[in-house]
């Protein structure tokens, strides 16, 4: 049973555009670095507001995604969430990525981190058995992995390299500053097997679009393509899955780390389609993270870009998929009707 979803692509050589993006990002970070983190966060938010005024495509995508996922919200609420999500992105990359390895250390983390609903998760972390930790592009996903590794837990994160190799190499140093180990997801099967055999902990950012051949499960009121890697790895080695988040508290460098769900092997082993159940359930956990802090989600993310085959062909939802959806304990008639609507 394979646990990867694609073969390794060639690492792109930096282009002029890559250099421009990299220099602009590093310059902005350098200008903010001398100031206190909370002050720099306010500056990053102001720059994000300017960015939203002069860039159309991405902010429109964010607005459309928010409106689709929260149809009950007013136009003003949708606008605020979309803009705040861009501000959160600027805060992460312009401030947090710079100050995180400098001020959050073994002796100082209590100033910046609050742990909630973490009892059972802590038992899994302290145990000698392997497990999977995952989150989405919500809150500060970089901080979550950094902090767990800082606390001495053997964490290996499976990550897709960024399109900009210069920015990726820079962020990689930040990610590994606390001892977090990074693997690119391409061709990592053998290494993952060694980590599991040694009792290591594996981390995923699990809300990326997996293309037309991914596994389509509910995310808010639409089907979304998800990679099969998490579920296949859990099934092969009977691994528990913890879905957690590092949520920003206010507009400051302060975080609340919480576990939203723990999916244990005994909960999916008897299911007719364990892979579908696991994938749907961890996506539901990520959805709950987003619902609790919608302004901290990366709404510019093209989560719903790929569509299932029946939608691409203009066909109704197949009965087989309908039965799988109905087997999910949290499925309702109203949600099923939304998922079945033609696009």
N, C-alpha and C positions, 0 to 999 in steps of 0.2 A: 504494500500500500504506500504510494508516494505521498509526501506531505508538502511538496512544492507545486507551484502553479505555472511556472514558466521557466524557460531557459535563460541563461545569462546574456544580457545585451552588452554590446560594446560600450565601454566608458567613453562618453563624448569628450573630444578635445575642447578646451575653452574657446568660445567665440568672442567677438568684440562685444556682443550683447551681454554675454556672461560677465565679462570684465566690467562693463558699465554697471550692471546690477550689483556686482560684488563691491566695487569701489564706492558706489552710492550708499550701500548698506554699512560698510565699515566706517565711512566718513560720518554718517549719522550717529552710529554707535560711539565713535570717538568724541564727538561733540557733547554727547550726553554723559559720558563716563565720569567726568569730574564731580558730578552732582549726586546728591543723595538719591537712592533708587525711587522713592515715592515722588520726588520732584521730577525726576526723569520720566517717570510714567505719565505724568501730566503733560510733559512736552511731547512725548510720543503720541498721546491721544490727540493733541492739537495738530500734529503733522498728519495723522490719519484722517482727521476731518478735512484738511486741505486736499489730501489724496482723493477722498470720496467726491469732492466737488469737481475734480478735473479728470476723473477716470469713469467712463460710462459702463463698459461691458461687465466688469467684475461686480461692481456694486449693484447693477441691474440683476445679475444672476443671484446675488445674495438676497435682494428684495423678493425675487420670484420664488426662491426656495423657502424663505420664511413664510410668504403668503400661502404657498401650497401646503406647508406643514401645519400652519396655524390659521386656518381660514376664519376662525372666530375673532381674530385680532383686527383692530382698526388699521387704516392706512398709516396713521401716525405711529402706532405701536410697531407696525411692520418696519417702517423707516428707521425708528430708533434702534430696533434689534439688529437690523442689517448694518447700520453705521457703527454701532457699538461692537459688533463682531469684527469689523475691520480694525477698530481701535485696539481690541484685544490682540489681534495678530501683530500690530505694530509694537505693542507692549512686550509681547513674547520675544520677538526677534531683535528689537532695538535696545531693550533694557534687561529683561530677565536672562537672556542668553549670555550677556556680558557679566552681570553681577553675580549670577547664581554660583559659579565655582569659586568666587572670591569671598562671599560673605556667608554662604550656607555650608557650615562645616560640622564635624562631629560634636563640637562644643557649643555651637550657636544655633542649631536648627530649631530649637524650641521657640526662638523669637519670631520665626517665620512660618511655622507649620503647626496645625492643629489636626490631630487624628480623631476621626469619628467612625463609629460602626466598624471597628477594625479588629474586634476580638477573634473571630474565627479565621480571618485573614492572617492575623499574626501567628496563629497556630500553624497554618500552612507554611508561612515563611520560616518559622523556627524549626519546622520538621526537616527530616533528612530525605524526604521523598520529593520527587520532581512535581512541578505544577506549572500551569500557564497563567500569566497575568496579561490582561488586555485593557485597552482604553480606546477612545476615539479622538478625533481632532476637536476636543472640547476641553475647556480649562487650559491647563498647561501640561500637555502630554510629555514634553521634554523634562519638566521638573519632576514628574512622577517617577520616571525611570532613574533619574539622577539621585533622587532622595532615597529610594529603596536600596540602590547600590551603596550609597554613602553610609547607610545603616549596617553595612557589612553582609548583606544578602547577595548571594552569587546570582546576579541577573545577567542574562544574555538577551539582547533585544534584536529582533528580526526586523530590518528596516529596508525599504526601497531607497536606493540612492536618489537624491534630488536631481532634477534636470540640469541645474547649474552646478558643475563639479567644483567650482571654487567655493561657493557657499556651502556645499556639502562637506568639503574637507574642513572648513572652518567650524561648522556646527559639530562635526564628528569629534573634534578636540574637546568641545564643551561637554558633549554627551559622555565621553570616556573619562572625564576629569575625576569622577567619584569612584571609578572602578567598574562602571557599566561597560559591558562588552557588546560591541555592535557587529552583527552579521548582516550582509546583504542577503535578501531572501532568495536570490538566484542560486540554485544549485547547492543549497545548504543542508540537504537531507542527511548526509553522513555525519556532519558536525552536530546536527540536532540530536541524532541518535546517541552520540557520545555524551552530550550534555544531559540527556534524560537518564542514561545509564549511571551517570555520576551523581544523580540527585539534584541537578541544577534547576533553576527557575528560568522560564522562557517568557519573554514579553513581546506583545504585538500591538501595533496600532491597527485596529481591525475594522475600520469603516471606510476603506478605500474601494472605489469602483473596480470590479474584477472583469469587466468586459462582457461581451455577449455570451461567452461560454461559462460565466460564473454561476453560482447558485443563487437564484432569486428568492428573497425572503422579504417579509414586511418591514419597512422602515418608515415610521409615521404612516401616512395613508397611501403609500405607493410601494410597489415591489422595487427592490434595489439589488444589484448584483454584488455578491460577496465571495471572497476567496474561500476555498474549501480547506485550506491548510490547517486552520485552527481546529476544526472539527475532526479532520483525519488524524492529526497528531494526538488529540485527546482520545480518540477511539482506539488507536493502535496501542497506546501505552496506558490506557485507563487513567488519564490525568484529570484532576479537578481544574476548573477554569474560574479565575477570579476576575470580575469586571469592576474596575475602579477608576477614580478620577481625582485629579488635583485641581480644585476649583478656587479661583481667585476670590479673596474676601475684600470687597470694596475696590477702589482704584488705588491699591497699594501692593507692595511686594509682600503679600501674606497669602497663605494657602491653607485650605481645608482638604485633607486627603481622606477619601471615604470609599468603601467598597459597596457597590450597588447590588451585586449578585454573586453567588458562588454556585457554579453548576458542577455537581458531583456525578461520577460515573453511574451510580445506582439510579439516578434520575433519568438518564437517557438510554440505558442499556436495553430496557424492555420496549422501547419505542419502535414502531414499525419502520421509521426512517430516522435513525439516530443522527445522521449527518445533518438532515434538514432541521431537526429539532434543536440541535446544538447551535447551528448557525443562526436560526431564527431567534433563539433565546438570548444569545449574547448581543445580537443586534437590538433586541428589545431593551436590554440593559443599557446599551449606549444611548438609545432613544430616551430612556428615563434620565440619564445624565444631562442630556441636552434640554429636556423639558424643565429640569430644575434650574438651569442657567442658560437660557436660549441665547443671550447676548455673548456668551463665551464659546459658541460653536463657530467653526470655520465655514460659514454659509457660502463663501465663494467656491468652496469645494464642489466638484461636479459629481456628487454622490449618486445621482439618479440619471447619469448620462446614458448608460446602456439600458436597453429594454429587452424583456423576455421575448422569445421567438413569436409567441402568439400575438403580442402587440405589434411587433415589426411586420407581421403578415396580415394585420388587420382582422385577426380571428378572436372569437370569445375565449375566455379563460378555459383551459382544458379541465375536464372533470378530475383527472388525476391530481393536478395542482390544487384544485378546489378542496379535494379530500385531505390533502396534506395540510392545507391552511386550517381546515376545520378541526384537525387533530391537535392544534396548538391550544393549550388550556386557556389562554387569554384572548382567543379569537372571539369576536362578536359578529352578529349578523350585519351590523352597521359598517364595521371595518371591512368585512369581506366584500360588501357591496362597493365600497370605495376602491378596494384593490382590483375589483373586476371591471371597473369603468374603463371604457376605451380611451386612449390618450388622444 
